[in-house]
Amino acid sequence: MNIEAKKLELVRLIINTEKVSILKKVAGIFEKKIDWWEETNEEERQAIEQGLLEAEKGDLIPHDVVMREVKQKYNLK
């Protein structure tokens, strides 16, 4: 599919959609105002919030420990 055909297909999809969320995302791409938080699902938001709470409590894992565990888990050098 060439670029002109792709553009026409995207225009068709935009015109036919009734989903405001899709229209906001498309507009956001051109306005560069997409909020990354809005792009996450509920599970991701909960994990982020949990991590922030743990960090506030000082329950952190040092970077070198994380890197060592990742290297071991994935057999990296």
ABEGO torsion letter per residue (X at the ends): XBAAAAAAAAAAAAAABABAAAAAAAAAAAAGABBAAAABBAAAAAAAAAAAAAAAAGBBBBAAAAAAAAAAAAGBX
